[in-house]
Amino acid sequence: MPRLFAFISLILILILFAACPTQDIVVTSLSEMDLARLGDLEFRVFKLKYLPSDTRSAENDELTKALNSLLKGNIPNRPYKAKLLGLLALVQYYRQDPKACLATVKEIEKTFPQEQRLFIIKSFFESSPNLKIILLSDGLKNCEDCSFIYLELAELYFYTDDYSQAVRYFDQALLALDARYREFLQNRRDLAFHLSGSKLRLKASSKEILFKNELTTEDILLLLLKETDWLADFLQDENELEFCLSKLKEAGYLFPQNLMLTDLIKRQDIAYLILAIWAHLENNPSLRSRYAPTPSRPESFKSPLIDVPATAYFYTASRLLVEKELMDLPNGRNFFPEKTISGIDFLTILKKLMALYKR
């Protein structure tokens, strides 16, 4: 009797096993080396969209070769194989090869349809932001690992001006991904946070500039051209920025005279430019000389800004903007005139001035 029971149990097990599709059988064990290699490949593919175009092509080729090499032969671990296929599909998409990308997507669907990049790549082929969000939200329900879906949702909400949702998903992505990603994502998250609750609607190209840690003269002029009409007399065409720069110098909006488009712009020069714009908006040129030396206030007058001498060309600008809280003293004492300015710092100034004047 016990033997008969054991035999029947074995038959039942074999029947159940045969009834299960082979795609439901998952071998989950991966070596530490496999996991590390996968992590490195994921990071390299993630960085593709941040690479300059002249180096992106070569990295695309190297990644394609590496992924195809790993995908050769039998891979019993279906989730692992699906991840490799997902990375390959992303590379193909960035390489602008939609036919190959969609063919790889079909392979992912057959291999392991809970792979998060399946939902991400499908969202790329939708033009409507709402449909993209629906697809990615479906991925959140079906995928165990959603780290890169969080990131795609953060970017999507950011570029559709839903900054609070963007912050939420950036935070989830930063928690799920390792420290290497923070270098690329922290500024984006912080910019979304600065824009939360704001009615400001920035152009996508402006947002890309504002992500930078250090802005150039060209960046500043492009932002003012795209987002305001304050310098309409000088800035009309982003293809003629050299000419615009020359005209702004002549009109006394920018100093020093040797300032170039490619130069990193300093806080002292931002103050000088913003005061010139402010005086223009107020139709009050005297603002620019409010703290200039006078008989009652000679050049030897001690500046209340400890690192900005009263004789500096940007003295009135820096002092007046600090007084009006358009610019700050980063440590409560120093203006740091020689320090460069980040996109977020410039956005803070821009928002304050925009609150006073229509764009």
C-alpha positions as CSV (number, residue, x, y, z in Angstrom):
1,M,0.0,0.0,0.0
2,P,2.7,2.6,0.9
3,R,4.5,1.7,-2.4
4,L,1.2,2.2,-4.3
5,F,0.7,5.6,-2.6
6,A,4.3,6.6,-3.4
7,F,3.9,5.5,-7.1
8,I,0.6,7.5,-7.4
9,S,2.2,10.6,-5.8
10,L,5.1,10.4,-8.3
11,I,2.7,10.1,-11.3
12,L,0.8,13.1,-10.0
13,I,4.0,15.1,-9.7
14,L,5.0,14.2,-13.2
15,I,1.6,15.1,-14.6
16,L,1.7,18.5,-12.8
17,F,5.3,19.1,-14.0
18,A,4.3,18.3,-17.6
19,A,1.3,20.6,-17.4
20,C,3.5,23.6,-16.5
21,P,4.8,25.5,-19.4
22,T,8.6,25.4,-19.6
23,Q,8.7,29.2,-19.3
24,D,7.4,28.9,-15.7
25,I,10.4,26.9,-14.6
26,V,13.0,29.4,-13.3
27,V,16.5,28.7,-12.2
28,T,17.3,31.6,-10.0
29,S,20.9,31.0,-8.8
30,L,23.4,33.5,-10.1
31,S,27.1,33.7,-9.1
32,E,28.4,36.9,-7.5
33,M,30.5,37.3,-10.7
34,D,27.3,37.1,-12.9
35,L,25.5,39.7,-10.6
36,A,28.5,42.1,-10.7
37,R,28.8,41.8,-14.5
38,L,25.1,42.4,-14.9
39,G,25.3,45.5,-12.6
40,D,28.2,46.9,-14.6
41,L,26.3,46.4,-17.9
42,E,23.2,48.0,-16.5
43,F,25.2,51.0,-15.4
44,R,26.9,51.3,-18.8
45,V,23.6,51.2,-20.7
46,F,22.1,53.7,-18.3
47,K,25.0,56.1,-19.0
48,L,24.5,55.9,-22.8
49,K,22.1,58.8,-22.9
50,Y,24.5,61.0,-21.0
51,L,27.5,60.4,-23.3
52,P,28.6,62.9,-25.9
53,S,27.4,61.8,-29.4
54,D,31.0,61.2,-30.6
55,T,31.7,58.5,-27.9
56,R,28.2,57.1,-27.7
57,S,28.5,55.1,-31.0
58,A,31.6,53.3,-29.9
59,E,30.1,52.4,-26.5
60,N,27.0,51.2,-28.3
61,D,29.1,48.8,-30.4
62,E,31.0,47.5,-27.4
63,L,27.8,46.9,-25.4
64,T,26.1,45.1,-28.4
65,K,29.1,42.8,-28.7
66,A,29.3,42.1,-25.0
67,L,25.6,41.4,-24.6
68,N,25.4,39.2,-27.7
69,S,28.3,37.2,-26.4
70,L,26.6,36.6,-23.1
71,L,23.4,35.6,-24.8
72,K,25.0,32.9,-26.9
73,G,24.2,29.4,-25.8
74,N,21.7,28.1,-23.3
75,I,20.9,30.3,-20.3
76,P,18.7,28.4,-17.8
77,N,18.0,31.4,-15.7
78,R,15.1,33.1,-17.5
79,P,15.0,36.4,-15.5
80,Y,18.8,36.8,-16.0
81,K,18.4,36.2,-19.8
82,A,15.5,38.6,-19.9
83,K,17.6,41.3,-18.3
84,L,20.3,40.8,-20.8
85,L,17.8,41.0,-23.6
86,G,16.3,44.1,-22.1
87,L,19.7,45.8,-22.1
88,L,20.3,44.7,-25.7
89,A,16.9,46.2,-26.7
90,L,17.8,49.5,-25.0
91,V,21.1,49.6,-26.9
92,Q,19.3,48.9,-30.1
93,Y,16.8,51.6,-29.4
94,Y,19.5,54.2,-28.6
95,R,21.2,53.1,-31.8
96,Q,18.0,54.0,-33.6
97,D,17.3,50.5,-34.8
98,P,13.6,50.0,-34.0
99,K,13.3,46.9,-36.1
100,A,16.0,45.0,-34.1
101,C,14.7,46.5,-30.8
102,L,11.1,45.3,-31.4
103,A,12.4,41.8,-32.4
104,T,14.3,41.7,-29.1
105,V,11.2,42.8,-27.2
106,K,9.4,39.7,-28.6
107,E,12.2,37.5,-27.2
108,I,11.8,39.1,-23.8
109,E,8.0,38.4,-23.9
110,K,8.7,34.7,-24.6
111,T,11.5,34.5,-22.0
112,F,10.2,36.4,-18.9
113,P,7.4,38.9,-19.4
114,Q,7.9,40.3,-15.9
115,E,11.2,42.0,-16.9
116,Q,10.9,45.7,-16.2
117,R,12.7,46.8,-19.4
118,L,9.9,45.2,-21.4
119,F,7.5,47.8,-20.1
120,I,10.1,50.6,-20.4
121,I,10.9,49.9,-24.0
122,K,7.2,49.5,-24.9
123,S,6.6,52.9,-23.4
124,F,9.2,54.4,-25.7
125,F,7.1,53.5,-28.7
126,E,4.0,55.4,-27.4
127,S,3.7,59.1,-28.2
128,S,1.2,59.9,-25.5
129,P,2.6,60.6,-22.0
130,N,-0.6,59.2,-20.5
131,L,-0.2,55.9,-22.4
132,K,3.4,55.8,-21.3
133,I,2.4,56.2,-17.7
134,I,-0.3,53.5,-18.0
135,L,2.3,51.1,-19.4
136,L,4.9,51.9,-16.8
137,S,2.3,51.7,-14.0
138,D,1.4,48.2,-15.3
139,G,5.1,47.3,-15.0
140,L,5.0,48.4,-11.3
141,K,2.2,45.9,-10.7
142,N,3.9,43.0,-12.5
143,C,7.6,43.4,-11.9
144,E,9.5,42.4,-8.8
145,D,12.4,44.8,-9.7
146,C,11.1,48.2,-10.6
147,S,14.2,50.4,-10.0
148,F,14.4,51.6,-13.6
149,I,10.7,51.9,-14.0
150,Y,10.8,54.4,-11.1
151,L,13.4,56.3,-13.0
152,E,11.4,56.4,-16.2
153,L,8.4,57.6,-14.4
154,A,10.4,60.3,-12.7
155,E,11.7,61.6,-16.0
156,L,8.3,61.4,-17.6
157,Y,6.6,63.3,-14.8
158,F,9.5,65.8,-14.8
159,Y,9.1,66.6,-18.5
160,T,5.3,66.9,-18.2
161,D,5.8,69.4,-15.4
162,D,4.4,67.2,-12.6
163,Y,7.3,68.0,-10.3
164,S,5.9,66.5,-7.1
165,Q,5.4,63.1,-8.7
166,A,8.9,63.4,-10.3
167,V,10.4,63.9,-6.9
168,R,8.5,60.9,-5.5
169,Y,9.8,58.6,-8.2
170,F,13.3,60.0,-8.2
171,D,13.5,59.3,-4.5
172,Q,12.3,55.7,-5.1
173,A,14.9,55.2,-7.9
174,L,17.7,56.6,-5.7
175,L,16.8,54.2,-2.9
176,A,16.6,51.2,-5.3
177,L,19.8,51.9,-7.3
178,D,23.3,51.8,-6.1
179,A,25.5,54.9,-5.3
180,R,26.9,55.1,-8.8
181,Y,23.6,56.5,-10.1
182,R,23.4,59.4,-7.6
183,E,26.0,61.4,-9.6
184,F,23.5,61.5,-12.6
185,L,20.2,61.6,-10.7
186,Q,20.6,63.9,-7.7
187,N,20.7,67.1,-9.7
188,R,17.6,66.0,-11.6
189,R,15.7,65.2,-8.4
190,D,16.8,68.5,-6.7
191,L,15.7,70.5,-9.7
192,A,12.3,68.8,-9.6
193,F,12.1,69.6,-5.9
194,H,12.9,73.3,-6.6
195,L,10.1,73.4,-9.2
196,S,7.6,71.7,-7.0
197,G,4.6,73.9,-6.3
198,S,5.8,76.4,-8.9
199,K,3.7,77.5,-11.8
200,L,6.8,77.8,-13.9
201,R,6.7,75.8,-17.1
202,L,10.1,75.5,-18.6
203,K,11.0,74.3,-22.1
204,A,12.7,70.8,-22.2
205,S,15.9,72.2,-23.5
206,S,16.0,74.7,-20.6
207,K,15.6,71.9,-18.1
208,E,18.7,70.1,-19.6
209,I,20.7,73.3,-19.1
210,L,19.5,73.6,-15.5
211,F,20.7,70.1,-14.6
212,K,24.3,71.3,-14.9
213,N,26.5,71.9,-11.9
214,E,28.3,74.8,-13.6
215,L,26.8,77.1,-16.2
216,T,28.6,78.9,-19.0
217,T,27.8,82.3,-20.4
218,E,26.1,80.6,-23.3
219,D,23.9,78.6,-20.9
220,I,22.8,81.8,-19.2
221,L,22.0,83.5,-22.5
222,L,20.1,80.5,-23.8
223,L,18.0,80.3,-20.6
224,L,17.1,84.0,-20.8
225,L,16.3,83.8,-24.5
226,K,14.1,80.7,-24.1
227,E,12.3,81.6,-20.8
228,T,12.0,85.4,-20.8
229,D,11.7,88.4,-23.0
230,W,13.8,90.6,-20.8
231,L,16.7,90.9,-23.3
232,A,14.6,90.8,-26.5
233,D,16.5,93.9,-27.8
234,F,19.7,91.8,-27.7
235,L,18.6,88.1,-27.8
236,Q,16.5,87.0,-30.6
237,D,18.1,84.0,-32.2
238,E,20.0,81.3,-30.4
239,N,22.1,80.8,-33.5
240,E,23.5,84.3,-33.2
241,L,24.7,84.2,-29.6
242,E,28.2,85.6,-30.4
243,F,26.6,88.7,-31.9
244,C,24.2,88.9,-28.9
245,L,27.1,88.6,-26.5
246,S,28.9,91.5,-28.2
247,K,25.8,93.7,-28.1
248,L,25.3,92.9,-24.4
249,K,28.9,93.9,-23.6
250,E,28.5,97.2,-25.5
251,A,25.3,98.0,-23.6
252,G,27.0,97.3,-20.3
253,Y,25.0,94.2,-19.4
254,L,28.0,91.9,-19.2
255,F,31.5,92.4,-17.9
256,P,34.5,91.8,-18.3
257,Q,34.9,92.5,-21.9
258,N,36.9,89.3,-22.6
259,L,34.0,87.1,-21.4
260,M,33.4,84.3,-23.9
261,L,30.4,82.1,-24.5
262,T,32.3,79.0,-23.4
263,D,33.5,80.6,-20.1
264,L,32.1,79.3,-16.8
265,I,30.2,82.3,-15.5
266,K,30.9,83.5,-11.9
267,R,28.5,84.8,-9.3
268,Q,30.0,88.3,-9.6
269,D,29.1,88.4,-13.3
270,I,25.6,86.9,-12.7
271,A,25.0,89.7,-10.2
272,Y,26.2,92.3,-12.7
273,L,23.9,90.9,-15.4
274,I,20.8,90.6,-13.2
275,L,21.1,94.1,-11.8
276,A,21.3,95.4,-15.4
277,I,18.2,93.5,-16.3
278,W,16.5,94.7,-13.1
279,A,17.3,98.3,-13.8
280,H,16.0,97.9,-17.4
281,L,12.7,96.3,-16.1
282,E,12.3,99.1,-13.5
283,N,13.3,101.7,-16.1
284,N,15.6,103.0,-13.4
285,P,19.3,103.2,-14.6
286,S,20.3,104.8,-11.3
287,L,20.0,101.4,-9.6
288,R,23.2,100.4,-11.2
289,S,25.2,103.1,-9.5
290,R,23.3,103.2,-6.2
291,Y,26.4,102.3,-4.2
292,A,29.0,103.9,-6.4
293,P,31.7,106.0,-4.6
294,T,30.6,109.5,-3.7
295,P,32.2,112.3,-1.6
296,S,30.2,111.1,1.4
297,R,31.1,107.5,0.6
298,P,34.7,107.4,-0.8
299,E,36.3,104.4,-2.3
300,S,37.9,103.7,1.1
301,F,34.4,103.0,2.5
302,K,34.3,99.6,4.1
303,S,32.1,97.1,2.2
304,P,29.5,95.2,4.3
305,L,30.2,92.2,2.1
306,I,33.5,90.9,3.5
307,D,34.8,89.4,0.3
308,V,33.5,92.1,-2.1
309,P,35.6,95.4,-2.0
310,A,33.7,98.7,-2.5
311,T,35.9,99.3,-5.5
312,A,34.8,96.1,-7.4
313,Y,32.9,96.6,-10.6
314,F,30.2,94.2,-9.3
315,Y,30.0,95.8,-5.8
316,T,26.7,97.6,-6.3
317,A,25.2,94.6,-8.0
318,S,26.2,92.1,-5.4
319,R,25.2,94.3,-2.5
320,L,21.8,95.3,-3.9
321,L,20.9,91.8,-5.0
322,V,21.7,90.5,-1.5
323,E,19.7,93.2,0.1
324,K,16.7,92.5,-2.1
325,E,17.2,88.7,-1.5
326,L,17.6,88.0,-5.2
327,M,21.0,86.4,-4.4
328,D,22.3,85.1,-1.1
329,L,25.4,84.8,1.1
330,P,25.9,81.0,0.8
331,N,27.5,80.6,4.2
332,G,25.7,83.6,5.8
333,R,28.9,85.8,5.6
334,N,30.6,85.6,2.2
335,F,29.3,86.4,-1.3
336,F,31.9,84.1,-3.0
337,P,32.2,86.3,-6.1
338,E,34.6,83.9,-7.9
339,K,32.5,80.9,-7.4
340,T,30.7,79.4,-10.4
341,I,26.9,79.0,-10.5
342,S,24.8,75.8,-10.9
343,G,21.6,75.5,-12.8
344,I,19.5,75.2,-9.6
345,D,21.2,78.3,-8.1
346,F,20.4,80.3,-11.3
347,L,16.9,79.0,-11.4
348,T,16.4,80.3,-7.8
349,I,17.4,83.8,-8.9
350,L,15.3,83.6,-12.1
351,K,12.2,82.5,-10.1
352,K,12.6,85.4,-7.7
353,L,12.9,88.0,-10.5
354,M,10.0,86.3,-12.4
355,A,7.9,86.7,-9.3
356,L,8.4,90.5,-9.6
357,Y,8.1,90.8,-13.4
358,K,6.2,89.0,-16.1
359,R,8.5,87.0,-18.3
